[in-house]
Amino acid sequence: MLLGNPKRYRKIIREYAMIALMYFTGIRVEELCNLKLSDVQIHERSGWIYIYGKDNKQRKVDLNKSIRKVLKQYKKEYQGNLKGEYLFDSQRSNQVTTRGVQHIVTIMLHD
């Protein structure tokens, strides 16, 4: 049961936040992996992320209400439990890898 298993619930929130962030903003997998907590700004009526893409070029991407809600829930669940400065960590590292994100997407597509 999903609600009876807090670890599974947190994992689903994390995976959904990753997929939703890529979908709503159009960022690349590598950009998602390199996203730091300090790059995310969420306010009641606005929000944005700073993305560092190819050639280390910075761009600001606005967040709509839906993704702000998802990210708020994710940050609430993981507050104080992240291993480092990155928005998404993994079991083994303070930063999720591109291969790890690709694996999550593949699993979600086949479920």
MIDOSE-1310 file (N, C-alpha, C; in nm, 2 decimals, decimal comma, always signed):
residues 111
mllg	+0,08/-0,12/+0,00/+0,00/+0,00/+0,00/+0,09/+0,12/+0,00; +0,06/+0,22/-0,09/+0,14/+0,34/-0,11/+0,15/+0,42/+0,02; +0,03/+0,45/+0,08/+0,03/+0,54/+0,19/+0,09/+0,48/+0,32; +0,09/+0,34/+0,32/+0,14/+0,27/+0,43/+0,29/+0,26/+0,43
npkr	+0,35/+0,29/+0,32/+0,50/+0,28/+0,31/+0,56/+0,41/+0,28; +0,61/+0,48/+0,39/+0,66/+0,62/+0,37/+0,78/+0,63/+0,28; +0,87/+0,52/+0,28/+0,99/+0,53/+0,19/+0,94/+0,52/+0,04; +0,84/+0,44/+0,01/+0,80/+0,43/-0,13/+0,73/+0,56/-0,17
yrki	+0,65/+0,62/-0,08/+0,58/+0,74/-0,10/+0,68/+0,85/-0,14; +0,79/+0,86/-0,06/+0,89/+0,96/-0,08/+0,96/+0,94/-0,22; +0,98/+0,82/-0,25/+1,05/+0,78/-0,38/+0,96/+0,82/-0,50; +0,83/+0,80/-0,48/+0,74/+0,84/-0,59/+0,73/+0,99/-0,61
irey	+0,73/+1,06/-0,50/+0,73/+1,21/-0,50/+0,86/+1,26/-0,57; +0,97/+1,20/-0,54/+1,10/+1,24/-0,60/+1,10/+1,21/-0,75; +1,06/+1,09/-0,79/+1,05/+1,05/-0,93/+0,96/+1,14/-1,01; +0,84/+1,17/-0,95/+0,74/+1,25/-1,02/+0,79/+1,39/-1,03
amia	+0,86/+1,44/-0,93/+0,92/+1,58/-0,94/+1,02/+1,59/-1,05; +1,10/+1,49/-1,07/+1,20/+1,49/-1,18/+1,13/+1,49/-1,31; +1,04/+1,40/-1,33/+0,97/+1,39/-1,46/+0,89/+1,52/-1,49; +0,82/+1,57/-1,39/+0,73/+1,69/-1,41/+0,82/+1,81/-1,44
lmyf	+0,93/+1,82/-1,37/+1,02/+1,93/-1,39/+1,07/+1,93/-1,54; +1,11/+1,82/-1,59/+1,16/+1,81/-1,73/+1,04/+1,84/-1,82; +0,92/+1,79/-1,79/+0,81/+1,81/-1,88/+0,76/+1,95/-1,89; +0,75/+2,01/-1,77/+0,69/+2,15/-1,76/+0,79/+2,26/-1,80
tgir	+0,92/+2,23/-1,79/+1,02/+2,33/-1,83/+1,10/+2,30/-1,95; +1,10/+2,18/-2,00/+1,18/+2,14/-2,12/+1,33/+2,13/-2,10; +1,37/+2,12/-1,97/+1,51/+2,10/-1,95/+1,56/+1,97/-1,98; +1,69/+1,96/-2,02/+1,75/+1,83/-2,05/+1,78/+1,75/-1,93
veel	+1,80/+1,62/-1,94/+1,83/+1,53/-1,83/+1,96/+1,58/-1,76; +2,06/+1,61/-1,83/+2,19/+1,66/-1,77/+2,17/+1,79/-1,69; +2,08/+1,88/-1,74/+2,05/+2,00/-1,67/+1,98/+1,97/-1,54; +1,89/+1,87/-1,54/+1,82/+1,83/-1,42/+1,91/+1,78/-1,32
cnlk	+2,01/+1,70/-1,36/+2,11/+1,64/-1,27/+2,20/+1,75/-1,21; +2,22/+1,85/-1,28/+2,31/+1,96/-1,23/+2,24/+2,07/-1,15; +2,11/+2,06/-1,14/+2,03/+2,16/-1,07/+2,06/+2,16/-0,92; +2,09/+2,27/-0,87/+2,12/+2,28/-0,73/+2,00/+2,35/-0,65
lsdv	+2,00/+2,32/-0,53/+1,89/+2,38/-0,44/+1,89/+2,53/-0,46; +2,00/+2,59/-0,47/+2,01/+2,74/-0,48/+1,96/+2,79/-0,61; +1,95/+2,70/-0,71/+1,90/+2,74/-0,85/+1,75/+2,75/-0,85; +1,68/+2,71/-0,75/+1,54/+2,70/-0,75/+1,48/+2,81/-0,66
qihe	+1,39/+2,89/-0,72/+1,32/+2,99/-0,64/+1,17/+2,97/-0,65; +1,11/+2,95/-0,54/+0,96/+2,92/-0,54/+0,90/+3,02/-0,44; +0,80/+3,10/-0,50/+0,72/+3,19/-0,42/+0,58/+3,16/-0,43; +0,49/+3,22/-0,36/+0,35/+3,19/-0,37/+0,29/+3,21/-0,51
rsgw	+0,32/+3,32/-0,58/+0,26/+3,34/-0,71/+0,36/+3,34/-0,82; +0,49/+3,30/-0,80/+0,59/+3,29/-0,90/+0,70/+3,20/-0,86; +0,78/+3,16/-0,96/+0,89/+3,08/-0,93/+0,97/+3,06/-1,06; +1,10/+3,02/-1,04/+1,18/+3,00/-1,16/+1,30/+2,92/-1,12
iyiy	+1,37/+2,87/-1,22/+1,50/+2,80/-1,19/+1,60/+2,86/-1,29; +1,72/+2,85/-1,24/+1,84/+2,89/-1,32/+1,90/+2,76/-1,37; +1,91/+2,76/-1,50/+1,97/+2,64/-1,57/+2,10/+2,67/-1,63; +2,20/+2,59/-1,61/+2,33/+2,60/-1,67/+2,34/+2,49/-1,77
gkdn	+2,33/+2,53/-1,90/+2,33/+2,43/-2,01/+2,46/+2,42/-2,07; +2,46/+2,38/-2,20/+2,58/+2,36/-2,28/+2,66/+2,49/-2,27; +2,79/+2,47/-2,27/+2,89/+2,58/-2,26/+2,87/+2,66/-2,14; +2,81/+2,61/-2,04/+2,79/+2,68/-1,91/+2,71/+2,80/-1,92
kqrk	+2,62/+2,81/-2,03/+2,53/+2,93/-2,04/+2,42/+2,92/-1,95; +2,39/+3,03/-1,88/+2,28/+3,04/-1,79/+2,15/+3,09/-1,85; +2,04/+3,03/-1,81/+1,91/+3,08/-1,86/+1,81/+3,06/-1,74; +1,72/+3,15/-1,74/+1,61/+3,15/-1,63/+1,49/+3,09/-1,69
vdln	+1,43/+3,00/-1,63/+1,31/+2,93/-1,68/+1,20/+2,95/-1,57; +1,09/+3,01/-1,61/+0,97/+3,03/-1,52/+0,90/+2,90/-1,49; +0,85/+2,89/-1,37/+0,78/+2,77/-1,32/+0,63/+2,80/-1,31; +0,55/+2,72/-1,37/+0,40/+2,75/-1,36/+0,35/+2,69/-1,23
ksir	+0,23/+2,72/-1,20/+0,17/+2,68/-1,07/+0,18/+2,53/-1,04; +0,15/+2,45/-1,15/+0,16/+2,30/-1,13/+0,29/+2,25/-1,08; +0,40/+2,30/-1,15/+0,53/+2,25/-1,11/+0,58/+2,31/-0,98; +0,53/+2,43/-0,95/+0,57/+2,49/-0,82/+0,51/+2,40/-0,71
kvlk	+0,39/+2,36/-0,72/+0,32/+2,28/-0,62/+0,39/+2,14/-0,61; +0,43/+2,08/-0,72/+0,51/+1,96/-0,71/+0,64/+1,98/-0,64; +0,72/+2,08/-0,67/+0,85/+2,11/-0,61/+0,83/+2,14/-0,46; +0,73/+2,21/-0,43/+0,70/+2,24/-0,28/+0,68/+2,11/-0,21
qykk	+0,61/+2,02/-0,26/+0,58/+1,90/-0,19/+0,71/+1,81/-0,18; +0,79/+1,81/-0,29/+0,92/+1,74/-0,29/+1,01/+1,80/-0,18; +1,02/+1,93/-0,18/+1,11/+1,99/-0,09/+1,07/+1,97/+0,06; +0,94/+1,97/+0,08/+0,88/+1,94/+0,21/+0,92/+1,80/+0,26
eyqg	+0,91/+1,70/+0,17/+0,94/+1,56/+0,20/+1,09/+1,54/+0,22; +1,17/+1,61/+0,15/+1,31/+1,58/+0,15/+1,39/+1,69/+0,23; +1,32/+1,78/+0,29/+1,39/+1,89/+0,37/+1,48/+1,83/+0,47; +1,61/+1,87/+0,46/+1,71/+1,82/+0,56/+1,76/+1,68/+0,54
nlkg	+1,71/+1,61/+0,43/+1,76/+1,48/+0,41/+1,84/+1,46/+0,28; +1,86/+1,57/+0,21/+1,95/+1,57/+0,09/+2,09/+1,56/+0,13; +2,17/+1,49/+0,05/+2,31/+1,47/+0,09/+2,41/+1,59/+0,06; +2,36/+1,68/-0,02/+2,45/+1,79/-0,06/+2,37/+1,91/-0,12
eylf	+2,43/+1,98/-0,21/+2,38/+2,10/-0,27/+2,28/+2,08/-0,38; +2,27/+1,96/-0,43/+2,19/+1,93/-0,55/+2,05/+1,91/-0,52; +1,96/+1,94/-0,61/+1,81/+1,93/-0,58/+1,78/+1,78/-0,57; +1,84/+1,70/-0,65/+1,81/+1,55/-0,65/+1,94/+1,47/-0,63
dsqr	+1,93/+1,39/-0,52/+2,05/+1,31/-0,49/+2,01/+1,16/-0,53; +2,11/+1,07/-0,51/+2,08/+0,93/-0,53/+2,12/+0,86/-0,40; +2,10/+0,73/-0,40/+2,13/+0,65/-0,28/+2,28/+0,65/-0,26; +2,36/+0,66/-0,36/+2,51/+0,65/-0,35/+2,58/+0,78/-0,35
snqv	+2,51/+0,89/-0,40/+2,58/+1,01/-0,42/+2,50/+1,13/-0,39; +2,56/+1,25/-0,38/+2,49/+1,37/-0,35/+2,42/+1,43/-0,48; +2,44/+1,36/-0,59/+2,39/+1,41/-0,72/+2,34/+1,29/-0,80; +2,21/+1,30/-0,85/+2,16/+1,20/-0,93/+2,24/+1,20/-1,07
ttrg	+2,25/+1,08/-1,13/+2,32/+1,07/-1,26/+2,22/+1,07/-1,37; +2,27/+1,11/-1,49/+2,19/+1,10/-1,61/+2,14/+0,96/-1,63; +2,22/+0,86/-1,61/+2,18/+0,72/-1,63/+2,07/+0,69/-1,53; +2,08/+0,74/-1,40/+1,97/+0,72/-1,30/+1,84/+0,77/-1,35
vqhi	+1,84/+0,89/-1,40/+1,72/+0,96/-1,45/+1,66/+0,88/-1,57; +1,75/+0,84/-1,66/+1,70/+0,76/-1,77/+1,64/+0,63/-1,73; +1,69/+0,57/-1,63/+1,64/+0,45/-1,57/+1,50/+0,47/-1,51; +1,48/+0,58/-1,44/+1,35/+0,62/-1,38/+1,25/+0,64/-1,49
vtim	+1,28/+0,71/-1,60/+1,19/+0,74/-1,71/+1,15/+0,60/-1,78; +1,25/+0,52/-1,80/+1,22/+0,39/-1,86/+1,12/+0,30/-1,78; +1,15/+0,30/-1,65/+1,06/+0,22/-1,56/+0,91/+0,28/-1,57; +0,90/+0,41/-1,56/+0,77/+0,48/-1,56/+0,70/+0,46/-1,70
lhd	+0,77/+0,45/-1,80/+0,71/+0,43/-1,94/+0,66/+0,28/-1,95; +0,72/+0,19/-1,88/+0,68/+0,05/-1,89/+0,58/+0,01/-1,79; +0,55/+0,09/-1,69/+0,45/+0,06/-1,58/+0,31/+0,09/-1,63
